[in-house]
Amino acid sequence: MKRFFIIAASLLWGAALFAQQALIPGTGIVSPEINADNTVTFRYYNPKAVTVEVSGDFLPTERITFTMDGRERSWDAPGRAALTEQNGLWTYTSAPLEGELYSYTLYVDGQKMMDPSNIYQNRDIATWTNIFTLSAKKGDKGWYYQVNDVPHGNVSKVWYDSPALGMQRRMTVYTPAEYETNKKTKYPVLYLLHGSGGDEDAWSDLGRAAQILDNLIAEGKAEPMILVMPNGVYFNQAAPGVAVNMFQPTMANSRSQSTVEIEDSFPDIIKYIESNYRVKKAKNSRAVAGLSMGGRQSAALSRKYPAMFGYVGMFSGVVPPEVDEATGKDKVLDAVFAAKPELYWIACGKTDGVMVNSLLLNDYCEAQGHPVTFYESEGGHIWRNWREYLTIFAQLIFK
Amino acid sequence: MKRFFIIAASLLWGAALFAQQALIPGTGIVSPEINADNTVTFRYYNPKAVTVEVSGDFLPTERITFTMDGRERSWDAPGRAALTEQNGLWTYTSAPLEGELYSYTLYVDGQKMMDPSNIYQNRDIATWTNIFTLSAKKGDKGWYYQVNDVPHGNVSKVWYDSPALGMQRRMTVYTPAEYETNKKTKYPVLYLLHGSGGDEDAWSDLGRAAQILDNLIAEGKAEPMILVMPNGVYFNQAAPGVAVNMFQPTMANSRSQSTVEIEDSFPDIIKYIESNYRVKKAKNSRAVAGLSMGGRQSAALSRKYPAMFGYVGMFSGVVPPEVDEATGKDKVLDAVFAAKPELYWIACGKTDGVMVNSLLLNDYCEAQGHPVTFYESEGGHIWRNWREYLTIFAQLIFK
């Protein structure tokens, strides 16, 4: 009897699994394939297609000019490269790439589509892309974005009550690995804010924030700290798909402009964190930083609560100086510096449209003798820069 | 000066955001649209397409027969429906649907693709599908899968050390809402296991485990409990994309069959949970359940450690009785019942290939006088059933 049962078990088991989960795995094609020389080969099978292109952030950008609201504007679009076809199999091999996390999609006869052979995908606001990570050697930027053989902190999705916004809201909290064992130690906190249309998952997913902190802490380059990543869209409880049914995130709908903003509700966040985690509560144990809209919010938070944060990081987003015509002064900004922040850090890419405002802020501060640090990188308004800015900023704080 | 700065800020801000994140949002088309009568309309624009179909789990399944390893097999494939075209816009409206979480994809000229107008997607093993949730009224199955206005527990991704598997591993832990406030209360634990090719994100994503428990606890239908959702693939540290670069999950590569299995490493998981959380440590405060491979693992865990779990749930997966030819007995299984579990619960869908083994197990138990509960549902080896089984099972335990 035993033999019969085992055979029946394994056959039926296999058939059931094979079948009903509809999981005939993949396409049988390896794409992308990371080659030994760090070039990357993309493959796509479709004998009927007329053109197949790959568009990704590893290709040179293309400057595109367009008119909006009667004004000419331009931006750096991700580059495209044509795949070539043989027997229905389309291929393209990139130049050698540095260790990084890359995003791409395919265009088949002009229609955007995911690479059907690559299950790794990520959503940024309303745009899905395939992703791949090129393994990086220690010291490369990309090394910090990987899960390496170091102690790992925990990442939690927690719910806090926000009386200011009248709802329960979800946020992401990273605690460093040692938090679980050093049960009496208190930690500093970096509040880390996403961009327009983003959500509380953005920094932990595309931002690789947990990996960056794990790796920096393990190397002794950053202090063990807690990261708090709230949802910065005032009317959302949580990321799309968690709480708000079929909500379509866009860049345009993140700020109320009239009613309560995230800055008004920030004390609710701090109250939850300081009640539920072992944290240091002094100003110099609190930092705030963010990308794009989150950079603007970080600037606004420091203006609204100059005694709250010892460190302020603005990644590709600032509040430009609001200068009184009579005095030539921005009194609110001057008050931020009167409170003597340990670090007021502006980062921006050379081709980023936010550069103008970043420079306005920097120049005003320099003219007033306010200590400000300006970090200029290559590139524009992209995640590659924001991961790098976090990697740098995290090494500068709480020391 | 002030006026100039603000104008410059808002214009550049808008242009930069519009441009560099490449976030021209969506297609301008609403798809799917949930209509007032609970029908759902799908829309897709493509004037060049010849055929467009939608394939989803809200359509009647189609029985497909195929030959594998020289044997004829069959399974219930998700049904398909044709969209009809007018001026390049393809549409299809479903029958009225019950409140549920549904999955679908499009087929354009035979090529599978995501609905470009729906940003909501989920990966199950190696298969991406679009998803949508039909709002359900209280009492509907689907109501339990939504974020309702009830207290919410926290969901954490934590790392534990597994000496048995020789690696740090990631798992998902749900703590009930009151865990944060009742600081002295200890809680029972349900260990909840995913299927072949799945990972530690499966139950919290497609399984909606946190929402199910939040809602059941708020209604007083389930005891406040901790859910522990480990990664059941013996060679993986974590879900694809977190730790293992470009790993391709399949159903076939989840079990070692020869070296150490998840069951051998389970004490590592329990040790971490019982060291780091406020949990009750008695047998009757521990439950184990799982779907498919996880159901088999739950059965195997109860066989291996009969004194460990007071409740065992097998969702579409079991270890069939291993009966000695001479005695007609499965001594190991008999020992499970000698330890008097509070509940030994088998659930399976009528058209599930695992039904044969589930019945073998049920019949053996009944013949031996072992108390067993068998729950038979409609349908097959699908998430709709597993969400329902969890909803039922969670109400039966720790009472």
HADDOCK unambig.tbl for C-alpha pairs under 7 A between the chains (distance, minus, plus):
assign (segid A and resid 1 and name CA) (segid B and resid 323 and name CA) 6.26 0.50 0.50
assign (segid A and resid 1 and name CA) (segid B and resid 324 and name CA) 7.00 0.50 0.50
assign (segid A and resid 1 and name CA) (segid B and resid 325 and name CA) 5.53 0.50 0.50
assign (segid A and resid 2 and name CA) (segid B and resid 322 and name CA) 5.40 0.50 0.50
assign (segid A and resid 2 and name CA) (segid B and resid 323 and name CA) 5.10 0.50 0.50
assign (segid A and resid 2 and name CA) (segid B and resid 324 and name CA) 6.09 0.50 0.50
assign (segid A and resid 2 and name CA) (segid B and resid 325 and name CA) 6.52 0.50 0.50
assign (segid A and resid 5 and name CA) (segid B and resid 320 and name CA) 6.95 0.50 0.50
assign (segid A and resid 5 and name CA) (segid B and resid 322 and name CA) 6.89 0.50 0.50
assign (segid A and resid 9 and name CA) (segid B and resid 320 and name CA) 6.88 0.50 0.50
assign (segid A and resid 9 and name CA) (segid B and resid 357 and name CA) 6.31 0.50 0.50
assign (segid A and resid 12 and name CA) (segid B and resid 353 and name CA) 5.86 0.50 0.50
assign (segid A and resid 12 and name CA) (segid B and resid 354 and name CA) 6.26 0.50 0.50
assign (segid A and resid 13 and name CA) (segid B and resid 353 and name CA) 6.97 0.50 0.50
assign (segid A and resid 13 and name CA) (segid B and resid 354 and name CA) 6.07 0.50 0.50
assign (segid A and resid 15 and name CA) (segid B and resid 353 and name CA) 6.99 0.50 0.50
assign (segid A and resid 16 and name CA) (segid B and resid 352 and name CA) 6.73 0.50 0.50
assign (segid A and resid 16 and name CA) (segid B and resid 353 and name CA) 4.67 0.50 0.50
assign (segid A and resid 16 and name CA) (segid B and resid 354 and name CA) 6.32 0.50 0.50
assign (segid A and resid 19 and name CA) (segid B and resid 75 and name CA) 5.50 0.50 0.50
assign (segid A and resid 20 and name CA) (segid B and resid 75 and name CA) 6.11 0.50 0.50
assign (segid A and resid 20 and name CA) (segid B and resid 76 and name CA) 6.40 0.50 0.50
assign (segid A and resid 20 and name CA) (segid B and resid 77 and name CA) 6.93 0.50 0.50
assign (segid A and resid 20 and name CA) (segid B and resid 380 and name CA) 6.87 0.50 0.50
assign (segid A and resid 20 and name CA) (segid B and resid 381 and name CA) 5.32 0.50 0.50
assign (segid A and resid 20 and name CA) (segid B and resid 382 and name CA) 6.81 0.50 0.50
assign (segid A and resid 21 and name CA) (segid B and resid 381 and name CA) 6.42 0.50 0.50
assign (segid A and resid 21 and name CA) (segid B and resid 382 and name CA) 6.32 0.50 0.50
assign (segid A and resid 23 and name CA) (segid B and resid 126 and name CA) 6.69 0.50 0.50
assign (segid A and resid 23 and name CA) (segid B and resid 127 and name CA) 6.40 0.50 0.50
assign (segid A and resid 25 and name CA) (segid B and resid 126 and name CA) 5.83 0.50 0.50
assign (segid A and resid 25 and name CA) (segid B and resid 250 and name CA) 6.06 0.50 0.50
assign (segid A and resid 26 and name CA) (segid B and resid 126 and name CA) 6.54 0.50 0.50
assign (segid A and resid 75 and name CA) (segid B and resid 19 and name CA) 5.46 0.50 0.50
assign (segid A and resid 75 and name CA) (segid B and resid 20 and name CA) 6.06 0.50 0.50
assign (segid A and resid 76 and name CA) (segid B and resid 20 and name CA) 6.40 0.50 0.50
assign (segid A and resid 77 and name CA) (segid B and resid 20 and name CA) 6.95 0.50 0.50
assign (segid A and resid 119 and name CA) (segid B and resid 126 and name CA) 6.09 0.50 0.50
assign (segid A and resid 120 and name CA) (segid B and resid 241 and name CA) 6.63 0.50 0.50
assign (segid A and resid 126 and name CA) (segid B and resid 23 and name CA) 6.76 0.50 0.50
assign (segid A and resid 126 and name CA) (segid B and resid 25 and name CA) 5.82 0.50 0.50
assign (segid A and resid 126 and name CA) (segid B and resid 26 and name CA) 6.53 0.50 0.50
assign (segid A and resid 126 and name CA) (segid B and resid 119 and name CA) 6.09 0.50 0.50
assign (segid A and resid 127 and name CA) (segid B and resid 23 and name CA) 6.47 0.50 0.50
assign (segid A and resid 133 and name CA) (segid B and resid 245 and name CA) 6.93 0.50 0.50
assign (segid A and resid 147 and name CA) (segid B and resid 242 and name CA) 6.93 0.50 0.50
assign (segid A and resid 147 and name CA) (segid B and resid 243 and name CA) 5.16 0.50 0.50
assign (segid A and resid 152 and name CA) (segid B and resid 159 and name CA) 6.45 0.50 0.50
assign (segid A and resid 154 and name CA) (segid B and resid 156 and name CA) 6.86 0.50 0.50
assign (segid A and resid 154 and name CA) (segid B and resid 157 and name CA) 5.66 0.50 0.50
assign (segid A and resid 154 and name CA) (segid B and resid 158 and name CA) 4.63 0.50 0.50
assign (segid A and resid 154 and name CA) (segid B and resid 159 and name CA) 6.55 0.50 0.50
assign (segid A and resid 155 and name CA) (segid B and resid 156 and name CA) 5.59 0.50 0.50
assign (segid A and resid 155 and name CA) (segid B and resid 157 and name CA) 5.12 0.50 0.50
assign (segid A and resid 155 and name CA) (segid B and resid 158 and name CA) 6.63 0.50 0.50
assign (segid A and resid 156 and name CA) (segid B and resid 154 and name CA) 6.85 0.50 0.50
assign (segid A and resid 156 and name CA) (segid B and resid 155 and name CA) 5.59 0.50 0.50
assign (segid A and resid 156 and name CA) (segid B and resid 156 and name CA) 3.86 0.50 0.50
assign (segid A and resid 156 and name CA) (segid B and resid 157 and name CA) 6.00 0.50 0.50
assign (segid A and resid 157 and name CA) (segid B and resid 154 and name CA) 5.65 0.50 0.50
assign (segid A and resid 157 and name CA) (segid B and resid 155 and name CA) 5.11 0.50 0.50
assign (segid A and resid 157 and name CA) (segid B and resid 156 and name CA) 6.00 0.50 0.50
assign (segid A and resid 158 and name CA) (segid B and resid 154 and name CA) 4.63 0.50 0.50
assign (segid A and resid 158 and name CA) (segid B and resid 155 and name CA) 6.64 0.50 0.50
assign (segid A and resid 159 and name CA) (segid B and resid 152 and name CA) 6.45 0.50 0.50
assign (segid A and resid 159 and name CA) (segid B and resid 154 and name CA) 6.56 0.50 0.50
assign (segid A and resid 241 and name CA) (segid B and resid 120 and name CA) 6.62 0.50 0.50
assign (segid A and resid 242 and name CA) (segid B and resid 147 and name CA) 6.94 0.50 0.50
assign (segid A and resid 243 and name CA) (segid B and resid 147 and name CA) 5.16 0.50 0.50
assign (segid A and resid 245 and name CA) (segid B and resid 133 and name CA) 6.97 0.50 0.50
assign (segid A and resid 250 and name CA) (segid B and resid 25 and name CA) 6.07 0.50 0.50
assign (segid A and resid 320 and name CA) (segid B and resid 5 and name CA) 6.92 0.50 0.50
assign (segid A and resid 320 and name CA) (segid B and resid 9 and name CA) 6.83 0.50 0.50
assign (segid A and resid 322 and name CA) (segid B and resid 2 and name CA) 5.37 0.50 0.50
assign (segid A and resid 322 and name CA) (segid B and resid 5 and name CA) 6.87 0.50 0.50
assign (segid A and resid 323 and name CA) (segid B and resid 1 and name CA) 6.20 0.50 0.50
assign (segid A and resid 323 and name CA) (segid B and resid 2 and name CA) 4.99 0.50 0.50
assign (segid A and resid 324 and name CA) (segid B and resid 1 and name CA) 6.96 0.50 0.50
assign (segid A and resid 324 and name CA) (segid B and resid 2 and name CA) 6.04 0.50 0.50
assign (segid A and resid 325 and name CA) (segid B and resid 1 and name CA) 5.47 0.50 0.50
assign (segid A and resid 325 and name CA) (segid B and resid 2 and name CA) 6.43 0.50 0.50
assign (segid A and resid 352 and name CA) (segid B and resid 16 and name CA) 6.69 0.50 0.50
assign (segid A and resid 353 and name CA) (segid B and resid 12 and name CA) 5.83 0.50 0.50
assign (segid A and resid 353 and name CA) (segid B and resid 13 and name CA) 6.95 0.50 0.50
assign (segid A and resid 353 and name CA) (segid B and resid 15 and name CA) 6.90 0.50 0.50
assign (segid A and resid 353 and name CA) (segid B and resid 16 and name CA) 4.64 0.50 0.50
assign (segid A and resid 354 and name CA) (segid B and resid 12 and name CA) 6.23 0.50 0.50
assign (segid A and resid 354 and name CA) (segid B and resid 13 and name CA) 6.03 0.50 0.50
assign (segid A and resid 354 and name CA) (segid B and resid 16 and name CA) 6.28 0.50 0.50
assign (segid A and resid 357 and name CA) (segid B and resid 9 and name CA) 6.21 0.50 0.50
assign (segid A and resid 380 and name CA) (segid B and resid 20 and name CA) 6.79 0.50 0.50
assign (segid A and resid 381 and name CA) (segid B and resid 20 and name CA) 5.25 0.50 0.50
assign (segid A and resid 381 and name CA) (segid B and resid 21 and name CA) 6.33 0.50 0.50
assign (segid A and resid 382 and name CA) (segid B and resid 20 and name CA) 6.79 0.50 0.50
assign (segid A and resid 382 and name CA) (segid B and resid 21 and name CA) 6.29 0.50 0.50
